[in-house]
Amino acid sequence: MAYFLGRDVKVAITLESADKSIGYSSGAISVASTDATPEGMFERDLAGVTLFGTPNSSVSGAETHPVKDLTGVDVSLGAVDEDIAYMGQRTALKAEIKKESTITLTKKKNSNFFSLLFNQARYGIKTGGSAFIASTDGQPGVDFGYRVHVMLSSTGEVLSFKNCTLSEYNTTLNADGVTEETMTFMSHVTPHINDGVDSDNTAISTSTVL
């Protein structure tokens, strides 16, 4: 587990969908007909937009590349293991079943954008889809969920977490200070770590579990 202060990293979030984005207007979210909407969240390849450049939204609190007003980022990289015991052997084998990465973002709350994402669109949008993915839509595909990029300010190294779901959302009320919100994204796909952003489609392999 690694904890970063908001000033030490930049975080950007996009959809995994290749041709849809999320629009945000009048305190509501919707599936945008274009792949790059100026208010809300962009699709995976960003349609030529610089990921960590100028924020995509002019609505405070709805910026997702990069996310503004971050106070803390908690990144945990791990794996889900299964114990396998063989008859006559005293030592059990630990076999890795799948990766498990969690990214927890804490930021100043100044809109209901992320709250709406959690309540209405925690699984993203399918490529070519016209509605947010529901929990009853069947087996997830490579366009399932969100992609979270964490860039270290000191080195420029980028950790890209693919096919994330928005698994938790909390709001901390403070009568004497700033109201904060916390979003937890979880992924079971092997993260991509490089000096650049990974915007390619998720490749299906024996190490990829969706």
SULMOCOR-V350446 format. One record per residue. SS is DSSP state (~ for helix, > for strand, _ for the rest). OMEGA is omega in whole degrees, 0 to 359 (NA if undefined). Layout:
{{SS & OMEGA} {SS & OMEGA}}
This chain:
{{_ & 178} {> & 179} {> & 180} {> & 170} {> & 182} {~ & 181} {~ & 183} {~ & 182} {> & 168} {> & 181} {> & 176} {> & 182} {> & 173} {> & 172} {> & 171} {_ & 178} {_ & 183} {_ & 185} {_ & 180} {_ & 177} {> & 180} {> & 177} {> & 179} {> & 183} {> & 177} {_ & 177} {_ & 180} {> & 177} {> & 180} {> & 175} {> & 183} {> & 183} {_ & 178} {_ & 183} {_ & 180} {_ & 179} {_ & 184} {_ & 180} {_ & 181} {> & 184} {> & 183} {_ & 175} {_ & 194} {_ & 186} {_ & 170} {~ & 177} {~ & 176} {~ & 180} {_ & 177} {_ & 189} {_ & 183} {_ & 180} {_ & 180} {_ & 179} {_ & 185} {_ & 186} {_ & 174} {_ & 179} {_ & 182} {_ & 180} {_ & 181} {_ & 180} {_ & 180} {_ & 170} {> & 353} {_ & 175} {_ & 182} {_ & 175} {_ & 177} {> & 174} {> & 180} {> & 178} {> & 180} {> & 182} {> & 178} {> & 178} {> & 182} {> & 180} {> & 175} {> & 182} {> & 174} {> & 178} {> & 178} {> & 181} {_ & 178} {_ & 180} {_ & 179} {_ & 180} {_ & 181} {_ & 183} {_ & 179} {_ & 177} {> & 175} {> & 181} {> & 179} {> & 180} {> & 181} {> & 175} {> & 176} {> & 180} {> & 177} {> & 178} {> & 181} {> & 181} {> & 174} {> & 183} {> & 174} {> & 180} {_ & 177} {_ & 171} {_ & 179} {_ & 186} {~ & 183} {~ & 175} {~ & 177} {~ & 177} {~ & 182} {~ & 185} {~ & 186} {~ & 190} {_ & 185} {_ & 180} {_ & 176} {_ & 182} {> & 175} {_ & 173} {_ & 183} {_ & 182} {_ & 180} {_ & 180} {_ & 177} {> & 179} {_ & 177} {_ & 181} {_ & 181} {_ & 185} {_ & 176} {_ & 184} {_ & 179} {_ & 176} {_ & 183} {_ & 179} {_ & 183} {_ & 170} {_ & 186} {> & 174} {> & 183} {> & 179} {> & 177} {> & 181} {> & 177} {> & 184} {_ & 185} {_ & 185} {_ & 184} {_ & 178} {_ & 185} {> & 172} {> & 181} {> & 180} {> & 186} {> & 174} {> & 178} {> & 170} {> & 178} {> & 192} {> & 181} {> & 176} {> & 179} {> & 175} {> & 179} {> & 181} {_ & 180} {_ & 183} {_ & 184} {_ & 183} {_ & 184} {_ & 173} {_ & 182} {> & 175} {> & 182} {> & 179} {> & 178} {> & 176} {> & 181} {> & 179} {> & 175} {_ & 178} {_ & 180} {_ & 182} {_ & 178} {> & 181} {> & 184} {> & 178} {_ & 179} {_ & 182} {_ & 176} {_ & 179} {_ & 180} {_ & 177} {_ & 178} {_ & 180} {_ & 179} {_ & 178} {_ & 180} {_ & 180} {_ & 182} {_ & 178} {_ & 180} {_ & NA}}
